[in-house]
Amino acid sequence: MWCASCLASACAGCACNLCASAASAVPRRSARLAYCGLFAASLILSFLLRQFAAPLLQHIPWINAFDHAPPEEWFQMNAVLRVSLGNFLFFAIFALMMIGVKDQNDRRDAWHHGGWIAKIVVWAVLIVLMFCVPNIVITIYEILSKFGSGLFLLVQLVMLLDFTNNWNDSWVEKDEPKWEIALLVVTVVCYLSTFAFSCLLFMWFNPSGHDCSLNVFFIVMTLILAFAFAIVALHPQVNGSIMPASVISVYCAYLCYTSLSSEPGGYECNGLHRHSKQVSMSALILGMLTTVLSVVYSAVRAGSSTTFLSPPSSPRSGTKNPLLGDEETGKGDSKENEPRPVSYSYPFFHLIFALASMYSAMLLTGWTSGASESSELMDVGWTTVWVRICTEWVTAALYIWTLVAPLLFPDRDFS
C-alpha cells in the first residue's frame, strides 16, 4: 500500500541525484535559477505521476477510501495535487522564513542562497509526506489552488507588461535608425500574426452549419481589443508605444486559441475535436512552458531596481547593476562590515513559486472541473475555457489601465 509513496520517493530521488552533484557548487548569483530548476523538476514529477501513478494510488486505503472506486482520472488528479501541495509548502515555508530580511548580513540571507543539498532533501520529503495525508486535506488545497492560481495569473500579466515595456524602452533608448526599424518590423509582424491567427480561429472554431455565436464572440472581441490597444497607445495624450500593444495583441490571440481549444471534444463548434488529444497536449506543453518562463523571468527581474519585486531598501532606478551581478556576490565599494541591502524581496520571490505550484496543478488537472473525457486529455473543459478567456480580458483591461492611469491620476508616479 506504500507503492505510490515509494514511486513518489523514487521520482523525487531521481531529481535529487540529478541536482545533488552540483548543489554544493551552486554560486550565490545563480541561486534564483536553481529555485527555477527545482520548480521545473516538480512539474516533470507531476506529469509522470499523472501518467503512471493512478493504479498504485488505488491500492492505498486512505486515498481509495470509497465504497465504489472513482474513475482513474480522479486518482490522476489526486497525484498531481499531492505533488503540488508538497511543492507549495516548500516555497511557502521559505516565504514565511524570509519575511523581514533587509540586508545580506542577516543569517537568513545565507539560508536563501545556500544549503542546496538540504533543500532538495526537504523538498523531496515534503512531496512524499503529502501522499500520507487524508483526502480532505487535498480537497481543501484543491479549492485554495483555484484562488491562488488567479493570483499567479495576475502576477504573470504584470510580468508580461513589464517585459514588453522594458523591451520597447531598451530599443528606443538606443536612438539609432536600425533599432527604430527593428521596432517597426516587430510591430508589423505581431499585428499580421494576430490577424492571421484570428482568421485561422474562425476556420477552426466556427464550422459551417452550426450556430457558434459564442466562439465568434470570443474571436471578434480579440480583434476589437487589438484595434483598441493600437488606438489607445497612439493617442496623443497617452505616453504609449505601438510595439507593446502589438505584443499584447498576439498574447491575447494566443489566450483566445487556448480557450477555444479547451472546449470539450464533443462540442460541435470545436472544429479540432477530431484531433483533441494532440490539441490538448500541445496546449498543455505551451501552458507549462509559459508558466516556467514567467517564473524564470520573474526570478531574474527580481534583481532589477526598477521592478516592483524590489524592496524599498534596494538600489533604485537609474542604477546599471546587472541583474545577477556583484550585488548578489557581496562585492562592491562599501566597507566589508557595512550592511548591504538585499536586491529583491525574498518573501515575494518564494511566494511567486508557491502560487505557480498551484497554477501548474490546475493546468495539469483541467482546473479539477471533473473527470476528463479521456485520461489522455488534459486542460480540457468549460471551466478551463472561461478561465482562459477571462484571463485574456483581464490582460486587456490591465494593459489599457497602464496607459490611461497617468491621465486619470496625473499627481501619482506610475514609473
C-alpha positions in Angstrom: 0.0 0.0 0.0 3.0 2.2 0.2 3.6 1.8 -3.6 2.6 5.3 -4.6 4.7 6.8 -1.8 7.6 4.7 -2.9 7.1 5.8 -6.5 7.0 9.4 -5.4 10.1 8.9 -3.3 11.9 7.3 -6.3 11.0 10.1 -8.7 12.0 12.7 -6.1 15.2 10.7 -5.5 15.9 10.9 -9.3 15.6 14.7 -9.1 17.9 14.7 -6.0 20.5 12.6 -7.8 20.4 15.0 -10.8 20.8 18.1 -8.6 22.8 17.0 -5.6 26.1 16.6 -7.5 26.0 20.3 -8.4 24.1 21.5 -5.3 27.1 22.3 -3.2 28.7 24.2 -6.0 25.7 26.5 -6.8 27.1 30.0 -6.7 25.3 32.7 -4.9 24.5 34.6 -8.0 22.8 31.5 -9.5 20.5 30.7 -6.5 17.4 32.1 -8.2 17.9 30.0 -11.3 18.4 26.9 -9.0 15.0 27.5 -7.5 13.6 27.6 -11.0 15.2 24.3 -11.7 13.6 22.8 -8.6 10.2 24.1 -9.7 10.7 22.6 -13.2 11.5 19.3 -11.5 8.2 19.4 -9.7 6.4 19.9 -13.0 8.1 16.9 -14.5 7.3 14.8 -11.4 3.7 15.9 -11.5 3.4 14.9 -15.2 5.0 11.5 -14.6 2.8 10.6 -11.6 -0.3 11.7 -13.5 0.6 9.3 -16.3 1.6 6.3 -14.3 0.7 6.5 -10.6 -3.1 6.0 -10.7 -3.0 2.2 -10.5 -0.7 2.4 -7.4 -2.9 5.1 -5.6 -5.9 2.8 -6.0 -4.2 0.4 -3.5 -3.6 2.9 -0.8 -6.5 2.7 1.7 -6.5 6.3 2.9 -6.6 7.5 -0.7 -9.0 5.0 -2.1 -11.3 5.2 0.9 -14.5 4.7 -1.2 -17.2 2.1 -1.3 -17.2 2.5 -5.1 -13.8 3.4 -6.5 -13.8 6.7 -8.5 -12.6 6.7 -12.2 -8.9 6.6 -12.9 -8.9 10.3 -13.8 -9.7 11.1 -10.1 -6.5 9.3 -9.0 -4.5 11.1 -11.7 -5.7 14.5 -10.4 -5.1 13.4 -6.8 -1.5 12.6 -7.6 -0.9 15.9 -9.2 -2.4 17.8 -6.3 -0.3 16.0 -3.8 2.9 16.8 -5.6 1.7 20.4 -6.0 0.9 20.7 -2.3 4.4 19.5 -1.3 6.0 21.9 -3.7 3.7 24.7 -2.4 4.6 24.0 1.2 8.3 24.1 0.4 8.2 27.6 -1.1 5.5 28.9 1.3 7.7 27.9 4.3 10.6 29.8 2.7 8.4 32.8 2.0 7.5 33.0 5.7 11.1 32.4 6.9 12.3 35.3 4.7 9.9 37.9 6.0 11.9 40.9 7.3 15.2 40.1 5.5 16.6 43.5 4.6 20.4 43.1 4.3 22.9 40.4 3.5 24.2 40.3 7.0 21.0 38.6 8.1 21.6 34.9 8.7 18.5 34.0 6.7 20.2 35.5 3.6 22.6 32.6 3.7 19.7 30.2 4.1 18.1 31.6 1.0 21.3 31.2 -1.1 23.0 28.1 0.3 22.4 24.6 1.7 21.1 23.2 -1.5 21.5 19.5 -0.6 19.4 20.0 2.5 16.8 22.0 0.5 16.4 19.2 -2.1 16.1 16.6 0.7 13.4 18.7 2.4 11.6 19.3 -0.9 11.6 15.5 -1.6 10.4 14.6 1.9 7.5 17.1 1.8 6.3 15.6 -1.5 6.5 12.1 -0.1 4.7 13.1 3.0 1.8 14.6 1.0 1.0 11.0 -0.1 0.3 10.2 3.6 -2.3 12.9 4.3 -6.0 12.2 4.0 -8.1 13.2 1.0 -9.8 16.0 2.9 -6.5 17.9 3.0 -6.1 17.6 -0.7 -9.7 18.7 -1.3 -9.1 21.9 0.7 -5.9 22.5 -1.1 -7.7 22.0 -4.4 -10.2 24.7 -3.6 -7.5 27.1 -2.4 -5.5 26.4 -5.5 -8.1 28.0 -7.7 -7.8 31.3 -5.9 -4.0 31.0 -5.7 -3.9 30.3 -9.5 -5.9 33.5 -10.1 -3.3 35.5 -8.2 -0.5 33.9 -10.1 -2.2 34.7 -13.4 -2.3 38.3 -12.3 1.4 38.2 -11.5 2.0 36.6 -14.9 0.2 39.5 -16.6 2.3 42.1 -14.7 5.4 40.2 -15.7 4.4 40.3 -19.4 3.6 44.0 -19.3 7.0 44.6 -17.5 8.8 42.6 -20.2 7.2 44.3 -23.2 7.7 47.8 -21.7 11.4 47.2 -20.9 11.9 45.6 -24.3 10.5 48.7 -26.0 12.3 51.2 -23.8 15.7 49.4 -24.3 15.4 49.7 -28.1 14.1 53.3 -28.0 16.9 54.4 -25.7 19.5 53.4 -28.4 18.2 56.2 -30.6 19.5 54.7 -33.8 17.7 54.1 -37.1 18.3 50.4 -37.2 16.6 49.9 -33.8 13.7 52.0 -34.9 13.3 49.8 -38.0 13.5 46.8 -35.7 10.7 48.1 -33.6 8.6 48.7 -36.7 9.3 45.2 -38.0 8.4 43.6 -34.7 5.2 45.6 -34.6 4.1 44.7 -38.1 4.9 41.0 -37.6 3.0 40.9 -34.4 -0.1 42.5 -35.9 0.0 40.4 -39.0 0.3 37.3 -36.8 -2.6 38.4 -34.7 -4.9 38.9 -37.7 -3.8 35.8 -39.5 -4.2 33.7 -36.3 -7.7 35.1 -35.8 -8.6 34.1 -39.4 -7.5 30.5 -38.5 -9.6 30.6 -35.4 -12.7 31.4 -37.5 -11.9 28.4 -39.7 -11.3 26.0 -36.8 -13.9 27.0 -34.3 -16.8 28.3 -36.5 -17.6 25.4 -38.7 -20.4 25.9 -41.3 -23.8 24.5 -40.5 -23.5 25.2 -36.7 -24.5 28.1 -34.5 -21.2 29.0 -32.9 -22.1 32.5 -31.8 -20.1 32.1 -28.6 -16.9 31.3 -30.4 -17.5 34.1 -32.9 -17.9 36.5 -30.0 -14.6 35.4 -28.4 -12.7 35.8 -31.7 -14.3 39.2 -32.6 -13.7 40.5 -29.2 -10.0 39.6 -29.6 -9.8 41.6 -32.8 -11.6 44.5 -31.2 -9.1 44.5 -28.4 -6.2 44.5 -30.8 -7.5 47.6 -32.5 -8.3 49.2 -29.1 -4.7 48.7 -27.9 -3.4 50.5 -31.0 -5.8 53.4 -30.8 -5.2 54.0 -27.1 -1.4 53.6 -27.4 -1.2 56.1 -30.3 -3.5 58.7 -28.7 -1.5 61.9 -28.4 -2.3 62.3 -24.7 -1.1 58.8 -23.9 2.5 58.2 -23.3 2.4 54.8 -25.1 4.1 52.8 -27.8 2.7 50.7 -30.6 5.2 47.8 -30.2 4.0 46.7 -26.7 0.4 47.0 -28.0 1.2 44.6 -30.8 2.9 42.1 -28.4 -0.1 42.2 -26.1 -2.4 41.6 -29.1 -0.5 38.4 -30.0 -0.7 37.2 -26.4 -4.5 37.8 -26.3 -4.9 35.9 -29.6 -2.9 33.0 -28.1 -5.1 33.1 -25.0 -8.2 33.0 -27.2 -6.8 30.0 -29.0 -6.0 28.1 -25.8 -9.5 28.9 -24.6 -11.3 27.6 -27.7 -9.1 24.6 -28.0 -10.0 23.6 -24.4 -13.7 23.2 -25.4 -14.9 19.6 -24.9 -14.2 17.4 -27.9 -17.9 16.6 -28.3 -18.8 20.2 -28.7 -19.9 20.7 -32.3 -18.2 24.1 -32.6 -14.8 22.7 -31.7 -13.5 22.1 -35.2 -10.4 20.4 -33.9 -12.4 17.8 -31.9 -11.0 15.0 -34.1 -7.5 16.0 -33.0 -8.5 16.8 -29.4 -5.7 14.7 -28.0 -3.0 16.5 -30.0 -4.5 19.9 -29.4 -4.9 19.4 -25.7 -1.3 18.1 -25.3 0.1 21.0 -27.3 -1.9 23.5 -25.3 -0.6 21.8 -22.1 3.0 21.9 -23.2 2.7 25.6 -24.2 1.0 26.4 -20.9 3.7 24.6 -18.9 6.4 26.4 -20.9 4.7 29.7 -20.4 4.5 29.0 -16.6 8.2 28.1 -16.4 9.2 31.1 -18.5 7.1 33.5 -16.5 8.6 32.2 -13.2 12.1 32.3 -14.5 11.6 35.8 -15.8 10.1 37.0 -12.5 13.1 35.5 -10.7 15.6 37.2 -12.9 13.7 40.5 -13.0 13.6 40.4 -9.2 17.1 41.7 -9.1 16.3 44.8 -11.1 16.0 48.0 -9.3 13.0 49.1 -11.4 10.7 46.2 -10.8 8.0 46.0 -8.2 9.7 43.0 -6.7 12.5 45.2 -5.3 12.1 46.3 -1.7 12.5 50.0 -0.7 16.0 49.3 0.7 17.3 48.0 -2.6 19.1 50.3 -5.2 16.5 52.3 -7.1 16.0 53.2 -10.7 18.9 54.6 -12.6 21.5 52.1 -11.4 23.1 49.9 -14.0 23.9 46.9 -11.9 23.4 43.6 -13.8 20.5 41.5 -12.8 22.7 38.7 -11.4 25.8 40.7 -10.8 28.0 41.9 -7.9 25.1 42.9 -5.8 24.5 39.2 -5.0 28.1 38.1 -4.7 28.7 40.6 -1.9 31.3 42.5 -3.9 31.2 46.3 -4.1 32.6 49.6 -3.0 31.1 49.5 0.5 33.1 48.7 3.6 33.3 45.0 4.4 31.3 45.2 7.6 28.7 47.7 6.3 25.3 46.0 5.8 24.5 45.5 2.2 20.8 45.7 1.3 19.2 42.8 -0.5 18.5 43.4 -4.1 15.0 42.0 -4.2 12.2 40.8 -1.9 12.9 37.2 -0.8 9.4 36.6 0.6 7.7 37.7 -2.6 10.2 35.7 -4.7 9.2 32.5 -2.9 5.5 33.4 -3.0 5.7 33.5 -6.8 6.9 29.9 -6.8 4.2 28.9 -4.3 1.4 30.4 -6.4 2.9 28.9 -9.6 2.8 25.5 -7.9 -1.0 26.0 -7.5 -1.4 27.1 -11.1 0.6 24.2 -12.5 -1.7 21.8 -10.6 -4.8 23.5 -12.2 -3.2 23.3 -15.6 -2.4 19.6 -15.3 -5.9 18.7 -13.9 -8.1 21.0 -16.2 -8.9 23.1 -13.1 -10.3 20.0 -11.5 -13.6 20.5 -13.3 -14.4 16.8 -13.1 -13.1 13.8 -14.9 -11.8 14.5 -18.4 -13.4 12.8 -21.4 -10.3 10.6 -21.6 -7.3 10.0 -19.4 -5.2 11.2 -22.4 -6.7 14.7 -22.3 -5.5 17.5 -20.1 -6.6 21.0 -19.6 -10.0 20.5 -21.3 -13.4 21.5 -20.2 -15.7 24.6 -19.9 -14.0 25.7 -16.6 -10.7 25.9 -18.4 -12.4 27.8 -21.3 -13.8 30.5 -19.1 -10.7 30.8 -17.0 -8.6 31.4 -20.1 -11.0 33.8 -21.8 -11.3 35.8 -18.6 -7.5 35.9 -18.4 -7.5 37.4 -21.8 -10.0 40.1 -20.8 -8.1 40.9 -17.6 -4.9 41.2 -19.6 -6.6 43.7 -21.9 -8.0 45.7 -19.0 -4.7 45.8 -17.2 -2.8 46.9 -20.3 -5.2 49.7 -21.0 -5.1 50.7 -17.4 -1.3 51.1 -17.6 -1.8 53.5 -20.5 -4.7 55.7 -19.1 -3.8 55.7 -15.4 -1.3 58.5 -15.7 -4.0 60.6 -17.3 -6.6 59.8 -14.7 -4.2 60.4 -11.8 -1.6 62.9 -13.0 -0.3 63.6 -9.5 0.8 60.0 -8.9 4.1 58.4 -10.1 3.4 55.3 -12.2 7.0 54.8 -13.3 
